[in-house]
Amino acid sequence: MTITPNPLLDLTGKIALINGGSRGIGLSIAKAFAANGAHVIIASRKQEACNQAVAAIVAAGGSAQAHACHIGDTAQIEALFAAIGEQHGRLDILVNNAAANPYQGPIVETSLSVYEKTMDVNVRGYFFSCVHGTRLMALHGAGGSIINVASVNGIMPGMGQGIYSVSKAAVLSMTLAFAQECIGSGIRVNALVPGPTETRFAAPVLQDPEAMQALLPRLPMGRLGQPDEMAGAALYLASSASSYTNGASITVDGGFLLA
């Protein structure tokens, strides 16, 4: 018997943009997309980090390019999508994964600057990336898939992570709003909801002994998730395997919310 790749997961010929794709969950998603045939565009704040991610993907036989973009800056978002439109004339997949979480502490002590930085990236950045992404997808008339990376904190707020949790709850609501209005253009919008995952982004929690002592009993599988364990769900949402999935929030948390 000959085993062949599942055609439902084939992304050959697709153009995929991953915001926050230079490391962690975003990079794992980009690698999975490239391994299944997509041309991936890696975007994050620093060009060097994007270049390094692209080099790793190309070395593994994938197709990728780098484009520095800080999604907390709407002008940079506009420039990114304009460049993609000019070079490729289309966009098939958008993953919004870039995030900010600059403050750990009591919610009542959240400063205006922390509030603005968190919401500018996690909410405004996602929102306008969705706006420009859907417009570019609609131009070529073949539909597309948008994946917003949220967090279990958007469902159950994390202690000392109030404003971050609020922003991720907004991402879940935003996903439903875009899913409802964009399906007429063949564009599906879904959310990936990771649980506690071992990434550099999560380091402030992972390196805090008290925080980890409180977290570990809530992990039914007895461990943190790994970035690569998020990629399978993203591949499903990006591919035709999820052709009837829209407005969904897929939780990949090892049972964290069960606890």
N, C-alpha and C positions, 0 to 999 in steps of 0.2 A: 504494500500500500504506500502510495506517495502522499506525504503530508505537505500541503501548500499553505501559504499565509492566508489568513482570513481576509477576503476582499472587502468585508464590511469595515475593516480597520485601515484600509489602504488610503493614504493621503497623497499619493503620487500626483504631482502637478498643482497641488494646493499651495497657496501663499499664506503663511501663518506669522502673525506678529505676536511676540510675547513681551509684554511690558514687565520689567523686573525679571528679565530672563538671564541675567549674568551669573546667578548663583542660586543655591537652595532649591526650593520647589520649582521656581521658574525655569532654571537650567535643566532640571530633570524632565520637565514637560517638553522643553525644546528638543532635548536629545531623543525623547520618545517619538515626537512628531517627525524629526529628521530621519530616524530609523525606519519610519513607515512611509517615507517618500516625500514629505513636505519640504518646501524651501522655507526655512525659518529666519525671521528677522528678529535679532536680539536687541532689545532696547533696555537701557537703564541709564542712570545719571552719568556714569563715567565711561568714556570711550574705551579706555584701556581694558576695563573689566569686560565690556562687550566684545572687544577683539579677542580676548583670551577664551571666552566662551565659544566664539565662532571657530577659533583654531581647534578647539577640542572636538567640535562637531565635524568639521571638515576632515580632521585626522582620522575620524572613525568612519569616513565615507559618506557623510551627509552634506547637504547643501545649506549654506547659511550666510548671513551678512550681518554687520553691526551698524547700529545707529544710536548714538547717545541721545537720550531724551529724559528730562525730569518732568514727570507727569503732574507735578505740583505747579507747573508753569504752562498755562493754556497756550501761549505762543509756541512753545516747543512741541506741544501736542499737535497743533495745526501744521507745523513744519514737517513733523514726522509723517503724518498721513498724506500731506501733499507730495512728499518725496516718494512714498510708496505708490501713490497714484500715477506719478510721472514715470517711475521706473517700471512698474509692473502692470499698471492699468487695472488692477483688481486687488481685492483682499478677500480671502475665504475664511480665515480663522483669526480671531482676536482673543488673546488671553490677557486679562488684566490681573497682574500679580504683584506689581510694585506696591509697597506699603510703608507707612511710617507709624512708629510707636515710640515717640520720644519721651514719654513720661510714665513712671511707675509710682503710684501713690494714691492718697485719698482723692476721690473725685471732686470734693469740694475745694481742693487746693489747685485744681487745674487752672493754669494761667491762660490768658488770652492768646499768647504766642504759641503755646503748646496746642491749644484748641485749633487755631488756624492752621498750623503745620500739619496736624493730623487730618483734619477735614479737607484741606487743600489737596492732599495726595490721595487719601483713601476714599473720598466721596467725590469732590469736584473733578479730580483727575480721572477716576473711573467713569464718571458721568460723561465728560466730554470726549473721552476715548470711545465710549459707546456711541455717542452722537456721530463722530467722524467715521468710526468703523462701519456703522450701519449705512451711512451715506455712500461710502466707497463700495461696500458689498452690493448695495442696490444698483449701482451704476452698471455692473455687468450682468445683472439679472439672474444670477445663478444661486442666489441665496448665500447663506453662510452660517457660521457658528461663533457665538461669543460666549466666553467662559469667564465669569467673574470669580476670582478667588476670595472667598470670605473667610470665616473662622467660626469655630464653635463658640467663641466669645460673643458673636453676634446673636446667638441663641440663648446662651447662658453667660451673662457678663462675668469676666474674671475679676477677682478681688484685686484692687489696686491698678486695674486696667480699664477704668471707666470710660474715658473718651475714646480709646481704641475700640472698646466693645460697642459703643454707640455708633462709631463709624462703620463697623462691620455689619451691624444690624441694618444700617442704611443701605449697604451693598446688597443685602438680601432683598430688601424692598425694591431697590432700583432694578434688580434682575427681573422681578415680576413685572414691573412697569414696562421695561423694554420688551420683554417677552410677549406681553399682551399686544403691544402696538406694532411690533416689527414682523410678526409671523406672516402678515399679508405679503411681505416681500420675500418670504422664504428664509428669513433669518431667525434662527433659534437662539435664545439667550438663557443660559443656565448658570448655576453657581456651584463651585466646588468648595466644600466646607471642611478644611483640614482640622484635625485635633492637634494636640501638642506634638510638635515635630522638631526633630533635632536639626536646627539650622542656626546660622550665625545671627539671624534676625531675632531668634528666641533666646539668645545668650543671656540677656539681663535676668530672665527667669531661671534658665537652666544653671546659671552660676550662682544663684542665691540659695543657700542651703535651706533656709526656712521656707521659701517658695516651693522647692522641690519636695520637702518633707510633706507639705500640704497637697502637692500634686500627685505624688506616686500612688497613694491609696485610691485615687480616682481613675487609675489606668487598669482596667480589667485584664488587659493582656500583659501587664507587668513591665511595660517598656514604652518609650516614646516612639512615635512614628518616624520613618525615614523619608527624605524627599522623594526617592524613587517610588515609594509606595503611594504617592499621590498621582503619579504620571498615568497609571492605567485608567483611572476614572476620567482624567482629562482627555486621554486618547479616545475613550468611548464618546465623550461629549463632542469632540471635534469631528468625529467620523460619521459615516452613514449608518453605523451601528445604532446611533441614537436619533435616527430620523424622526421618531415619534416622541422625542423627549424635548419638552419646552417649558420653561418656567420652573424647572426642578432645582432643588438644592440637594446635592449628593454629599452626604457626610462620610468622611473617611477619617475616623477618629479612634479606631480600636475599641469602640464601646464606651468612650469617655462620657458621653452624655447619658448613658445608662446608669452611671454611678451618681 
